[in-house]
Amino acid sequence: MEVFFIVAVCLCAAFVLGCGIYSEIVDWRKRRNRVRIARMERELGQAQERLRDLAMEHKSWLDGQALEVRKALIAESFRAAHEDANRTHTHKR
């Protein structure tokens, strides 16, 4: 009877110890996943910020290009109008 009691106590202690170890492993994995998720969110935020900056740089460049094109179109329009006025004026003489 005494041996049975000792075996039962040892099995219970092993079970409780196993449950504690299992619980620690589960908690460790959860912490590790939270750290990994936080790192990924931080990296995604940084990537998003870099992409936003790049988009703003491209927008500025495109705005500058559009301004130059508008100026060239206006200059060409004035030149064409001036040439047309000269042709009309020359043909009337």
PAMI-29550 format. One record per atom (N, C-alpha, C, O): residue number from 1; residue in three letters; atom name; x, y, z. Coordinates in pm, whole numbers, plus 50000, padded with zeros to 5 digits. Layout:
N
{i NUM | aa ALA | at CA | x X | y Y | z Z}
...
END
This chain:
93
{i 1 | aa MET | at N | x 50081 | y 49881 | z 50000}
{i 1 | aa MET | at CA | x 50000 | y 50000 | z 50000}
{i 1 | aa MET | at C | x 50086 | y 50126 | z 50000}
{i 1 | aa MET | at O | x 50055 | y 50224 | z 49932}
{i 2 | aa GLU | at N | x 50193 | y 50122 | z 50076}
{i 2 | aa GLU | at CA | x 50281 | y 50237 | z 50086}
{i 2 | aa GLU | at C | x 50348 | y 50266 | z 49951}
{i 2 | aa GLU | at O | x 50365 | y 50383 | z 49916}
{i 3 | aa VAL | at N | x 50387 | y 50163 | z 49876}
{i 3 | aa VAL | at CA | x 50450 | y 50180 | z 49745}
{i 3 | aa VAL | at C | x 50350 | y 50242 | z 49647}
{i 3 | aa VAL | at O | x 50385 | y 50331 | z 49570}
{i 4 | aa PHE | at N | x 50227 | y 50194 | z 49652}
{i 4 | aa PHE | at CA | x 50123 | y 50248 | z 49565}
{i 4 | aa PHE | at C | x 50104 | y 50398 | z 49591}
{i 4 | aa PHE | at O | x 50091 | y 50476 | z 49498}
{i 5 | aa PHE | at N | x 50103 | y 50437 | z 49718}
{i 5 | aa PHE | at CA | x 50087 | y 50576 | z 49756}
{i 5 | aa PHE | at C | x 50204 | y 50660 | z 49704}
{i 5 | aa PHE | at O | x 50183 | y 50770 | z 49652}
{i 6 | aa ILE | at N | x 50325 | y 50610 | z 49717}
{i 6 | aa ILE | at CA | x 50444 | y 50682 | z 49670}
{i 6 | aa ILE | at C | x 50440 | y 50696 | z 49519}
{i 6 | aa ILE | at O | x 50470 | y 50803 | z 49466}
{i 7 | aa VAL | at N | x 50404 | y 50590 | z 49449}
{i 7 | aa VAL | at CA | x 50393 | y 50594 | z 49302}
{i 7 | aa VAL | at C | x 50286 | y 50695 | z 49262}
{i 7 | aa VAL | at O | x 50306 | y 50773 | z 49169}
{i 8 | aa ALA | at N | x 50171 | y 50693 | z 49330}
{i 8 | aa ALA | at CA | x 50063 | y 50786 | z 49298}
{i 8 | aa ALA | at C | x 50106 | y 50930 | z 49321}
{i 8 | aa ALA | at O | x 50076 | y 51017 | z 49239}
{i 9 | aa VAL | at N | x 50174 | y 50957 | z 49430}
{i 9 | aa VAL | at CA | x 50223 | y 51092 | z 49459}
{i 9 | aa VAL | at C | x 50325 | y 51134 | z 49353}
{i 9 | aa VAL | at O | x 50322 | y 51248 | z 49306}
{i 10 | aa CYS | at N | x 50414 | y 51044 | z 49317}
{i 10 | aa CYS | at CA | x 50515 | y 51076 | z 49213}
{i 10 | aa CYS | at C | x 50449 | y 51105 | z 49080}
{i 10 | aa CYS | at O | x 50488 | y 51198 | z 49010}
{i 11 | aa LEU | at N | x 50349 | y 51025 | z 49043}
{i 11 | aa LEU | at CA | x 50277 | y 51048 | z 48917}
{i 11 | aa LEU | at C | x 50204 | y 51182 | z 48919}
{i 11 | aa LEU | at O | x 50204 | y 51255 | z 48821}
{i 12 | aa CYS | at N | x 50142 | y 51212 | z 49031}
{i 12 | aa CYS | at CA | x 50074 | y 51342 | z 49043}
{i 12 | aa CYS | at C | x 50174 | y 51457 | z 49034}
{i 12 | aa CYS | at O | x 50148 | y 51558 | z 48967}
{i 13 | aa ALA | at N | x 50287 | y 51442 | z 49101}
{i 13 | aa ALA | at CA | x 50389 | y 51547 | z 49096}
{i 13 | aa ALA | at C | x 50442 | y 51562 | z 48953}
{i 13 | aa ALA | at O | x 50462 | y 51674 | z 48907}
{i 14 | aa ALA | at N | x 50464 | y 51451 | z 48884}
{i 14 | aa ALA | at CA | x 50511 | y 51456 | z 48746}
{i 14 | aa ALA | at C | x 50407 | y 51523 | z 48657}
{i 14 | aa ALA | at O | x 50441 | y 51602 | z 48568}
{i 15 | aa PHE | at N | x 50280 | y 51490 | z 48681}
{i 15 | aa PHE | at CA | x 50173 | y 51551 | z 48603}
{i 15 | aa PHE | at C | x 50167 | y 51701 | z 48625}
{i 15 | aa PHE | at O | x 50158 | y 51778 | z 48528}
{i 16 | aa VAL | at N | x 50173 | y 51745 | z 48750}
{i 16 | aa VAL | at CA | x 50170 | y 51888 | z 48782}
{i 16 | aa VAL | at C | x 50293 | y 51957 | z 48722}
{i 16 | aa VAL | at O | x 50281 | y 52066 | z 48667}
{i 17 | aa LEU | at N | x 50409 | y 51895 | z 48733}
{i 17 | aa LEU | at CA | x 50531 | y 51951 | z 48675}
{i 17 | aa LEU | at C | x 50520 | y 51960 | z 48524}
{i 17 | aa LEU | at O | x 50557 | y 52061 | z 48463}
{i 18 | aa GLY | at N | x 50467 | y 51854 | z 48463}
{i 18 | aa GLY | at CA | x 50446 | y 51855 | z 48317}
{i 18 | aa GLY | at C | x 50350 | y 51965 | z 48275}
{i 18 | aa GLY | at O | x 50374 | y 52032 | z 48174}
{i 19 | aa CYS | at N | x 50242 | y 51983 | z 48351}
{i 19 | aa CYS | at CA | x 50147 | y 52091 | z 48319}
{i 19 | aa CYS | at C | x 50213 | y 52228 | z 48332}
{i 19 | aa CYS | at O | x 50189 | y 52317 | z 48250}
{i 20 | aa GLY | at N | x 50296 | y 52245 | z 48433}
{i 20 | aa GLY | at CA | x 50368 | y 52372 | z 48451}
{i 20 | aa GLY | at C | x 50464 | y 52397 | z 48336}
{i 20 | aa GLY | at O | x 50473 | y 52508 | z 48285}
{i 21 | aa ILE | at N | x 50535 | y 52293 | z 48296}
{i 21 | aa ILE | at CA | x 50629 | y 52307 | z 48183}
{i 21 | aa ILE | at C | x 50553 | y 52338 | z 48055}
{i 21 | aa ILE | at O | x 50593 | y 52425 | z 47978}
{i 22 | aa TYR | at N | x 50443 | y 52266 | z 48034}
{i 22 | aa TYR | at CA | x 50361 | y 52291 | z 47915}
{i 22 | aa TYR | at C | x 50310 | y 52435 | z 47914}
{i 22 | aa TYR | at O | x 50314 | y 52502 | z 47811}
{i 23 | aa SER | at N | x 50262 | y 52482 | z 48028}
{i 23 | aa SER | at CA | x 50211 | y 52618 | z 48039}
{i 23 | aa SER | at C | x 50321 | y 52720 | z 48010}
{i 23 | aa SER | at O | x 50297 | y 52819 | z 47942}
{i 24 | aa GLU | at N | x 50441 | y 52696 | z 48059}
{i 24 | aa GLU | at CA | x 50553 | y 52786 | z 48032}
{i 24 | aa GLU | at C | x 50589 | y 52788 | z 47884}
{i 24 | aa GLU | at O | x 50618 | y 52893 | z 47827}
{i 25 | aa ILE | at N | x 50586 | y 52670 | z 47823}
{i 25 | aa ILE | at CA | x 50616 | y 52661 | z 47679}
{i 25 | aa ILE | at C | x 50512 | y 52738 | z 47599}
{i 25 | aa ILE | at O | x 50546 | y 52813 | z 47507}
{i 26 | aa VAL | at N | x 50386 | y 52721 | z 47633}
{i 26 | aa VAL | at CA | x 50278 | y 52792 | z 47563}
{i 26 | aa VAL | at C | x 50295 | y 52943 | z 47582}
{i 26 | aa VAL | at O | x 50284 | y 53018 | z 47485}
{i 27 | aa ASP | at N | x 50322 | y 52987 | z 47704}
{i 27 | aa ASP | at CA | x 50343 | y 53130 | z 47731}
{i 27 | aa ASP | at C | x 50463 | y 53183 | z 47654}
{i 27 | aa ASP | at O | x 50458 | y 53293 | z 47598}
{i 28 | aa TRP | at N | x 50571 | y 53106 | z 47652}
{i 28 | aa TRP | at CA | x 50692 | y 53148 | z 47579}
{i 28 | aa TRP | at C | x 50663 | y 53164 | z 47430}
{i 28 | aa TRP | at O | x 50706 | y 53261 | z 47368}
{i 29 | aa ARG | at N | x 50588 | y 53068 | z 47374}
{i 29 | aa ARG | at CA | x 50554 | y 53077 | z 47231}
{i 29 | aa ARG | at C | x 50464 | y 53197 | z 47203}
{i 29 | aa ARG | at O | x 50479 | y 53264 | z 47101}
{i 30 | aa LYS | at N | x 50372 | y 53226 | z 47295}
{i 30 | aa LYS | at CA | x 50285 | y 53343 | z 47278}
{i 30 | aa LYS | at C | x 50367 | y 53471 | z 47283}
{i 30 | aa LYS | at O | x 50348 | y 53562 | z 47202}
{i 31 | aa ARG | at N | x 50460 | y 53478 | z 47380}
{i 31 | aa ARG | at CA | x 50546 | y 53598 | z 47389}
{i 31 | aa ARG | at C | x 50630 | y 53613 | z 47263}
{i 31 | aa ARG | at O | x 50644 | y 53722 | z 47208}
{i 32 | aa ARG | at N | x 50685 | y 53502 | z 47217}
{i 32 | aa ARG | at CA | x 50769 | y 53505 | z 47096}
{i 32 | aa ARG | at C | x 50687 | y 53551 | z 46976}
{i 32 | aa ARG | at O | x 50735 | y 53630 | z 46895}
{i 33 | aa ASN | at N | x 50564 | y 53502 | z 46963}
{i 33 | aa ASN | at CA | x 50477 | y 53544 | z 46853}
{i 33 | aa ASN | at C | x 50440 | y 53691 | z 46864}
{i 33 | aa ASN | at O | x 50436 | y 53762 | z 46763}
{i 34 | aa ARG | at N | x 50413 | y 53738 | z 46988}
{i 34 | aa ARG | at CA | x 50382 | y 53881 | z 47005}
{i 34 | aa ARG | at C | x 50500 | y 53968 | z 46965}
{i 34 | aa ARG | at O | x 50483 | y 54072 | z 46901}
{i 35 | aa VAL | at N | x 50621 | y 53926 | z 47003}
{i 35 | aa VAL | at CA | x 50742 | y 54001 | z 46966}
{i 35 | aa VAL | at C | x 50759 | y 54000 | z 46814}
{i 35 | aa VAL | at O | x 50793 | y 54102 | z 46754}
{i 36 | aa ARG | at N | x 50737 | y 53883 | z 46754}
{i 36 | aa ARG | at CA | x 50751 | y 53872 | z 46608}
{i 36 | aa ARG | at C | x 50648 | y 53959 | z 46537}
{i 36 | aa ARG | at O | x 50680 | y 54028 | z 46440}
{i 37 | aa ILE | at N | x 50525 | y 53957 | z 46585}
{i 37 | aa ILE | at CA | x 50420 | y 54039 | z 46524}
{i 37 | aa ILE | at C | x 50451 | y 54187 | z 46542}
{i 37 | aa ILE | at O | x 50434 | y 54266 | z 46448}
{i 38 | aa ALA | at N | x 50497 | y 54226 | z 46660}
{i 38 | aa ALA | at CA | x 50533 | y 54366 | z 46683}
{i 38 | aa ALA | at C | x 50646 | y 54409 | z 46590}
{i 38 | aa ALA | at O | x 50644 | y 54520 | z 46536}
{i 39 | aa ARG | at N | x 50746 | y 54321 | z 46571}
{i 39 | aa ARG | at CA | x 50856 | y 54353 | z 46480}
{i 39 | aa ARG | at C | x 50806 | y 54368 | z 46337}
{i 39 | aa ARG | at O | x 50846 | y 54460 | z 46266}
{i 40 | aa MET | at N | x 50718 | y 54278 | z 46295}
{i 40 | aa MET | at CA | x 50664 | y 54285 | z 46159}
{i 40 | aa MET | at C | x 50580 | y 54412 | z 46140}
{i 40 | aa MET | at O | x 50588 | y 54476 | z 46035}
{i 41 | aa GLU | at N | x 50501 | y 54448 | z 46240}
{i 41 | aa GLU | at CA | x 50421 | y 54571 | z 46231}
{i 41 | aa GLU | at C | x 50511 | y 54693 | z 46223}
{i 41 | aa GLU | at O | x 50484 | y 54787 | z 46148}
{i 42 | aa ARG | at N | x 50619 | y 54692 | z 46302}
{i 42 | aa ARG | at CA | x 50714 | y 54804 | z 46298}
{i 42 | aa ARG | at C | x 50780 | y 54812 | z 46160}
{i 42 | aa ARG | at O | x 50793 | y 54921 | z 46104}
{i 43 | aa GLU | at N | x 50822 | y 54697 | z 46107}
{i 43 | aa GLU | at CA | x 50886 | y 54696 | z 45975}
{i 43 | aa GLU | at C | x 50789 | y 54739 | z 45867}
{i 43 | aa GLU | at O | x 50827 | y 54810 | z 45774}
{i 44 | aa LEU | at N | x 50663 | y 54696 | z 45877}
{i 44 | aa LEU | at CA | x 50562 | y 54738 | z 45780}
{i 44 | aa LEU | at C | x 50538 | y 54888 | z 45789}
{i 44 | aa LEU | at O | x 50522 | y 54955 | z 45686}
{i 45 | aa GLY | at N | x 50534 | y 54941 | z 45910}
{i 45 | aa GLY | at CA | x 50517 | y 55085 | z 45928}
{i 45 | aa GLY | at C | x 50632 | y 55163 | z 45866}
{i 45 | aa GLY | at O | x 50611 | y 55266 | z 45803}
{i 46 | aa GLN | at N | x 50755 | y 55112 | z 45885}
{i 46 | aa GLN | at CA | x 50871 | y 55178 | z 45826}
{i 46 | aa GLN | at C | x 50867 | y 55170 | z 45674}
{i 46 | aa GLN | at O | x 50898 | y 55268 | z 45606}
{i 47 | aa ALA | at N | x 50827 | y 55054 | z 45621}
{i 47 | aa ALA | at CA | x 50816 | y 55039 | z 45477}
{i 47 | aa ALA | at C | x 50709 | y 55132 | z 45421}
{i 47 | aa ALA | at O | x 50727 | y 55193 | z 45316}
{i 48 | aa GLN | at N | x 50597 | y 55142 | z 45493}
{i 48 | aa GLN | at CA | x 50490 | y 55232 | z 45450}
{i 48 | aa GLN | at C | x 50539 | y 55377 | z 45449}
{i 48 | aa GLN | at O | x 50506 | y 55453 | z 45358}
{i 49 | aa GLU | at N | x 50615 | y 55415 | z 45549}
{i 49 | aa GLU | at CA | x 50670 | y 55550 | z 45555}
{i 49 | aa GLU | at C | x 50765 | y 55576 | z 45438}
{i 49 | aa GLU | at O | x 50761 | y 55683 | z 45376}
{i 50 | aa ARG | at N | x 50851 | y 55478 | z 45409}
{i 50 | aa ARG | at CA | x 50944 | y 55493 | z 45295}
{i 50 | aa ARG | at C | x 50867 | y 55504 | z 45164}
{i 50 | aa ARG | at O | x 50903 | y 55585 | z 45078}
{i 51 | aa LEU | at N | x 50763 | y 55424 | z 45148}
{i 51 | aa LEU | at CA | x 50682 | y 55430 | z 45026}
{i 51 | aa LEU | at C | x 50610 | y 55564 | z 45015}
{i 51 | aa LEU | at O | x 50599 | y 55620 | z 44906}
{i 52 | aa ARG | at N | x 50560 | y 55615 | z 45127}
{i 52 | aa ARG | at CA | x 50494 | y 55746 | z 45127}
{i 52 | aa ARG | at C | x 50593 | y 55854 | z 45084}
{i 52 | aa ARG | at O | x 50560 | y 55941 | z 45003}
{i 53 | aa ASP | at N | x 50715 | y 55849 | z 45140}
{i 53 | aa ASP | at CA | x 50818 | y 55947 | z 45102}
{i 53 | aa ASP | at C | x 50853 | y 55936 | z 44954}
{i 53 | aa ASP | at O | x 50868 | y 56037 | z 44886}
{i 54 | aa LEU | at N | x 50865 | y 55813 | z 44905}
{i 54 | aa LEU | at CA | x 50896 | y 55791 | z 44764}
{i 54 | aa LEU | at C | x 50783 | y 55844 | z 44675}
{i 54 | aa LEU | at O | x 50808 | y 55905 | z 44571}
{i 55 | aa ALA | at N | x 50659 | y 55819 | z 44717}
{i 55 | aa ALA | at CA | x 50545 | y 55869 | z 44640}
{i 55 | aa ALA | at C | x 50546 | y 56022 | z 44636}
{i 55 | aa ALA | at O | x 50515 | y 56081 | z 44532}
{i 56 | aa MET | at N | x 50581 | y 56086 | z 44747}
{i 56 | aa MET | at CA | x 50586 | y 56232 | z 44749}
{i 56 | aa MET | at C | x 50699 | y 56284 | z 44660}
{i 56 | aa MET | at O | x 50683 | y 56386 | z 44593}
{i 57 | aa GLU | at N | x 50812 | y 56215 | z 44659}
{i 57 | aa GLU | at CA | x 50922 | y 56254 | z 44570}
{i 57 | aa GLU | at C | x 50878 | y 56243 | z 44424}
{i 57 | aa GLU | at O | x 50905 | y 56332 | z 44343}
{i 58 | aa HIS | at N | x 50811 | y 56134 | z 44390}
{i 58 | aa HIS | at CA | x 50765 | y 56115 | z 44253}
{i 58 | aa HIS | at C | x 50660 | y 56220 | z 44216}
{i 58 | aa HIS | at O | x 50660 | y 56272 | z 44104}
{i 59 | aa LYS | at N | x 50571 | y 56251 | z 44311}
{i 59 | aa LYS | at CA | x 50470 | y 56353 | z 44285}
{i 59 | aa LYS | at C | x 50537 | y 56488 | z 44258}
{i 59 | aa LYS | at O | x 50497 | y 56559 | z 44166}
{i 60 | aa SER | at N | x 50637 | y 56522 | z 44337}
{i 60 | aa SER | at CA | x 50708 | y 56649 | z 44316}
{i 60 | aa SER | at C | x 50774 | y 56650 | z 44180}
{i 60 | aa SER | at O | x 50768 | y 56750 | z 44108}
{i 61 | aa TRP | at N | x 50838 | y 56539 | z 44144}
{i 61 | aa TRP | at CA | x 50904 | y 56531 | z 44014}
{i 61 | aa TRP | at C | x 50802 | y 56544 | z 43901}
{i 61 | aa TRP | at O | x 50824 | y 56617 | z 43805}
{i 62 | aa LEU | at N | x 50689 | y 56471 | z 43914}
{i 62 | aa LEU | at CA | x 50586 | y 56478 | z 43811}
{i 62 | aa LEU | at C | x 50525 | y 56618 | z 43803}
{i 62 | aa LEU | at O | x 50496 | y 56666 | z 43694}
{i 63 | aa ASP | at N | x 50506 | y 56683 | z 43917}
{i 63 | aa ASP | at CA | x 50455 | y 56821 | z 43916}
{i 63 | aa ASP | at C | x 50551 | y 56913 | z 43842}
{i 63 | aa ASP | at O | x 50508 | y 56998 | z 43764}
{i 64 | aa GLY | at N | x 50681 | y 56895 | z 43866}
{i 64 | aa GLY | at CA | x 50781 | y 56975 | z 43795}
{i 64 | aa GLY | at C | x 50779 | y 56948 | z 43646}
{i 64 | aa GLY | at O | x 50788 | y 57041 | z 43565}
{i 65 | aa GLN | at N | x 50766 | y 56821 | z 43609}
{i 65 | aa GLN | at CA | x 50759 | y 56787 | z 43466}
{i 65 | aa GLN | at C | x 50634 | y 56848 | z 43403}
{i 65 | aa GLN | at O | x 50640 | y 56901 | z 43292}
{i 66 | aa ALA | at N | x 50521 | y 56840 | z 43474}
{i 66 | aa ALA | at CA | x 50397 | y 56895 | z 43421}
{i 66 | aa ALA | at C | x 50409 | y 57046 | z 43401}
{i 66 | aa ALA | at O | x 50360 | y 57100 | z 43302}
{i 67 | aa LEU | at N | x 50474 | y 57114 | z 43495}
{i 67 | aa LEU | at CA | x 50494 | y 57258 | z 43482}
{i 67 | aa LEU | at C | x 50578 | y 57290 | z 43358}
{i 67 | aa LEU | at O | x 50546 | y 57381 | z 43282}
{i 68 | aa GLU | at N | x 50685 | y 57214 | z 43339}
{i 68 | aa GLU | at CA | x 50770 | y 57238 | z 43222}
{i 68 | aa GLU | at C | x 50693 | y 57212 | z 43093}
{i 68 | aa GLU | at O | x 50710 | y 57286 | z 42996}
{i 69 | aa VAL | at N | x 50610 | y 57110 | z 43090}
{i 69 | aa VAL | at CA | x 50531 | y 57079 | z 42970}
{i 69 | aa VAL | at C | x 50431 | y 57191 | z 42945}
{i 69 | aa VAL | at O | x 50412 | y 57234 | z 42831}
{i 70 | aa ARG | at N | x 50365 | y 57239 | z 43052}
{i 70 | aa ARG | at CA | x 50269 | y 57349 | z 43034}
{i 70 | aa ARG | at C | x 50340 | y 57474 | z 42979}
{i 70 | aa ARG | at O | x 50289 | y 57540 | z 42889}
{i 71 | aa LYS | at N | x 50458 | y 57504 | z 43035}
{i 71 | aa LYS | at CA | x 50532 | y 57621 | z 42986}
{i 71 | aa LYS | at C | x 50570 | y 57603 | z 42840}
{i 71 | aa LYS | at O | x 50561 | y 57697 | z 42761}
{i 72 | aa ALA | at N | x 50613 | y 57482 | z 42802}
{i 72 | aa ALA | at CA | x 50650 | y 57455 | z 42663}
{i 72 | aa ALA | at C | x 50528 | y 57467 | z 42571}
{i 72 | aa ALA | at O | x 50539 | y 57520 | z 42461}
{i 73 | aa LEU | at N | x 50413 | y 57418 | z 42617}
{i 73 | aa LEU | at CA | x 50292 | y 57429 | z 42536}
{i 73 | aa LEU | at C | x 50249 | y 57574 | z 42517}
{i 73 | aa LEU | at O | x 50209 | y 57614 | z 42408}
{i 74 | aa ILE | at N | x 50258 | y 57653 | z 42624}
{i 74 | aa ILE | at CA | x 50223 | y 57794 | z 42614}
{i 74 | aa ILE | at C | x 50319 | y 57866 | z 42519}
{i 74 | aa ILE | at O | x 50276 | y 57944 | z 42434}
{i 75 | aa ALA | at N | x 50448 | y 57837 | z 42533}
{i 75 | aa ALA | at CA | x 50547 | y 57900 | z 42444}
{i 75 | aa ALA | at C | x 50521 | y 57860 | z 42300}
{i 75 | aa ALA | at O | x 50527 | y 57944 | z 42210}
{i 76 | aa GLU | at N | x 50492 | y 57732 | z 42276}
{i 76 | aa GLU | at CA | x 50463 | y 57686 | z 42140}
{i 76 | aa GLU | at C | x 50336 | y 57749 | z 42085}
{i 76 | aa GLU | at O | x 50328 | y 57783 | z 41966}
{i 77 | aa SER | at N | x 50236 | y 57766 | z 42172}
{i 77 | aa SER | at CA | x 50112 | y 57829 | z 42130}
{i 77 | aa SER | at C | x 50136 | y 57974 | z 42088}
{i 77 | aa SER | at O | x 50085 | y 58019 | z 41986}
{i 78 | aa PHE | at N | x 50216 | y 58048 | z 42169}
{i 78 | aa PHE | at CA | x 50248 | y 58186 | z 42132}
{i 78 | aa PHE | at C | x 50329 | y 58191 | z 42003}
{i 78 | aa PHE | at O | x 50306 | y 58277 | z 41918}
{i 79 | aa ARG | at N | x 50425 | y 58099 | z 41988}
{i 79 | aa ARG | at CA | x 50507 | y 58096 | z 41868}
{i 79 | aa ARG | at C | x 50421 | y 58067 | z 41745}
{i 79 | aa ARG | at O | x 50435 | y 58132 | z 41641}
{i 80 | aa ALA | at N | x 50331 | y 57969 | z 41757}
{i 80 | aa ALA | at CA | x 50244 | y 57933 | z 41644}
{i 80 | aa ALA | at C | x 50151 | y 58050 | z 41611}
{i 80 | aa ALA | at O | x 50127 | y 58080 | z 41494}
{i 81 | aa ALA | at N | x 50098 | y 58115 | z 41715}
{i 81 | aa ALA | at CA | x 50008 | y 58229 | z 41691}
{i 81 | aa ALA | at C | x 50086 | y 58343 | z 41625}
{i 81 | aa ALA | at O | x 50034 | y 58410 | z 41536}
{i 82 | aa HIS | at N | x 50209 | y 58365 | z 41668}
{i 82 | aa HIS | at CA | x 50292 | y 58471 | z 41609}
{i 82 | aa HIS | at C | x 50324 | y 58438 | z 41463}
{i 82 | aa HIS | at O | x 50319 | y 58526 | z 41378}
{i 83 | aa GLU | at N | x 50357 | y 58312 | z 41435}
{i 83 | aa GLU | at CA | x 50386 | y 58272 | z 41296}
{i 83 | aa GLU | at C | x 50262 | y 58286 | z 41210}
{i 83 | aa GLU | at O | x 50270 | y 58332 | z 41096}
{i 84 | aa ASP | at N | x 50146 | y 58248 | z 41263}
{i 84 | aa ASP | at CA | x 50021 | y 58258 | z 41188}
{i 84 | aa ASP | at C | x 49988 | y 58403 | z 41160}
{i 84 | aa ASP | at O | x 49943 | y 58437 | z 41050}
{i 85 | aa ALA | at N | x 50012 | y 58490 | z 41259}
{i 85 | aa ALA | at CA | x 49986 | y 58633 | z 41239}
{i 85 | aa ALA | at C | x 50081 | y 58689 | z 41134}
{i 85 | aa ALA | at O | x 50039 | y 58771 | z 41053}
{i 86 | aa ASN | at N | x 50207 | y 58646 | z 41134}
{i 86 | aa ASN | at CA | x 50303 | y 58693 | z 41034}
{i 86 | aa ASN | at C | x 50265 | y 58643 | z 40896}
{i 86 | aa ASN | at O | x 50276 | y 58718 | z 40799}
{i 87 | aa ARG | at N | x 50222 | y 58517 | z 40884}
{i 87 | aa ARG | at CA | x 50182 | y 58463 | z 40754}
{i 87 | aa ARG | at C | x 50061 | y 58538 | z 40701}
{i 87 | aa ARG | at O | x 50055 | y 58573 | z 40583}
{i 88 | aa THR | at N | x 49966 | y 58562 | z 40789}
{i 88 | aa THR | at CA | x 49844 | y 58634 | z 40748}
{i 88 | aa THR | at C | x 49881 | y 58775 | z 40707}
{i 88 | aa THR | at O | x 49830 | y 58825 | z 40607}
{i 89 | aa HIS | at N | x 49966 | y 58840 | z 40782}
{i 89 | aa HIS | at CA | x 50008 | y 58977 | z 40754}
{i 89 | aa HIS | at C | x 50089 | y 58982 | z 40624}
{i 89 | aa HIS | at O | x 50074 | y 59077 | z 40547}
{i 90 | aa THR | at N | x 50173 | y 58882 | z 40599}
{i 90 | aa THR | at CA | x 50256 | y 58879 | z 40478}
{i 90 | aa THR | at C | x 50169 | y 58855 | z 40355}
{i 90 | aa THR | at O | x 50194 | y 58916 | z 40252}
{i 91 | aa HIS | at N | x 50070 | y 58768 | z 40363}
{i 91 | aa HIS | at CA | x 49986 | y 58738 | z 40249}
{i 91 | aa HIS | at C | x 49892 | y 58851 | z 40213}
{i 91 | aa HIS | at O | x 49847 | y 58858 | z 40099}
{i 92 | aa LYS | at N | x 49860 | y 58941 | z 40306}
{i 92 | aa LYS | at CA | x 49768 | y 59052 | z 40280}
{i 92 | aa LYS | at C | x 49837 | y 59160 | z 40198}
{i 92 | aa LYS | at O | x 49769 | y 59239 | z 40132}
{i 93 | aa ARG | at N | x 49964 | y 59165 | z 40201}
{i 93 | aa ARG | at CA | x 50037 | y 59273 | z 40129}
{i 93 | aa ARG | at C | x 50035 | y 59253 | z 39986}
{i 93 | aa ARG | at O | x 50091 | y 59334 | z 39912}
END
